[in-house]
């Protein structure tokens, strides 16, 4: 079983999405996401993935959701975090992994569902964020 993290980043009423280069989801928009590496704390993984995919420094604000689902033919657990930009760096990305990065309003995201990696998931977690359905980070106990 793999563990993944995704992070919602809002700035001026728009949400950051990344267009992926991976073969199985090429050209699809997604939240900044990735897997937790061996011996890595989940919070650190979320912050690292955002930095790798966007060059932004974020601070995690809370937990949006935990999903247990089938992903790439394996069961996985996905943690979705709310964040705020801690330091607004110039957006840069590894062109081998990310094709494009852009900001979209929630309405624009809803209208581009065919171009989202998993539209139901992305729209659902952003709705939770908008409705302030955010759990405190200490919901997850790190020891």
N, C-alpha and C positions, 0 to 999 in steps of 0.2 A: 504494500500500500504506500502510495506517495502522498506527501503533504505539499500543498500549494498555498501561495498567498497572493492576494490581489489588493490593490489600494485605490480608493476613490480620492481623486485630487480635484478640488473645486477652486476656481479662481475667477472672480468677477462674474459669478453666475454661469460659468461654463465648466465642463468636465473634460479632463485630459484623457484622450484615447490614443493608443498606439496601433499602427497597422503592422501586422506581423509578417515575417519572411519564412517562417517554418513551412515546410512542404504541405503538411496536412491542414494548415489554416492560412495559406498564403493569401495576402491581400485583405484579410478580415480585420476589423477593428476590435480591440479588446482593452480592458483596463490594464494598466501596468501590472504584470503578473509574472510569477515564476515559481520554481520549486524551492523548498527548504533544503539546504545542503546538509550533509552529515555533520552532526555536532554543532548545529547553528540554532540559536534561539529564534523563535518564530517572528518576534518583533524586529530583530536584526535582519532577517530575511526579507521582510516587507520593505524596509528602508533601503536595503541593498538593491533589490530589484528595481525600485523606482529610480535610484541613482544610475544603475546600469542602463536602463531603458530610456531615461529622459535627461539625465544629468541634474535633476532637481534634488535638493535636500528637503526632506519632509519630516514632520513630527507627527507621530500617530496620535489621533484624538480619541479613538474608540473602536470597538468591534461592531461591525454591521451584521454579519451573519457567519455561520459555519455551515458548509454544505458537505454532505457525503454523497458522492456521485461516481458515475463511470466516466473516465476521461482517458482518451487514448488507449482504450481496451483494458484499463486497469481501474480498480476501485481506488478512490482517493478522497482525501479530506481537503477542503479549500476554506481558508480563513479570509474574510474580506474586511479590510480596515478602512476607517475614515481617517483622513489626514489633513494637515494644513501645511502649506509651503513654509518651511523654516527659513530658507534662503533661496531667492529666485535667481538661479543661475541661467545662463543662456542654455536653451534646450539643445542638446546634442545626443546622438544615439549611434550605436554600433549598426552600420548599414548591412552587416551580415545577419543580424537578428531582427532589426526593425526597419521597415520601409519608410514610415512616415509617422509623425506625431502631430496631433492637432487638438484644439479646444472646440467643444461643441456644447450648445445648450441642450437641456434635457429634451425639449421638443424635437430638435434636430436628431438626437440619438434615437428617439422613438420612431422617427420617420426613416431611419436608415437601417431598420432591423434586418433586412436581407444582407446587409454588409457587415453585420456584427458576428463575431465568432460564436457567441451563444446569446442571442437576443433576449430570451426570457430571463436568463441569469443576470445579464448586465442591466437591463431595465428594472428588474426587481430590486437589485441592491442599490441602484441610484434612487429609486423611489423611497426605499427605507431611509437613505441618507437625507433626502429632501424632507421627509416627515420626521426627521430627528429621532428615528428609531435606532439609536446608537447605544450600545452597552459600554460600560466603563472598561478600560483595558485590564483592570484587575479582575475582570470576569475570567481571564486566563491567568492561572497561577504559574509563575515561573520560579523554579527552584534550582 
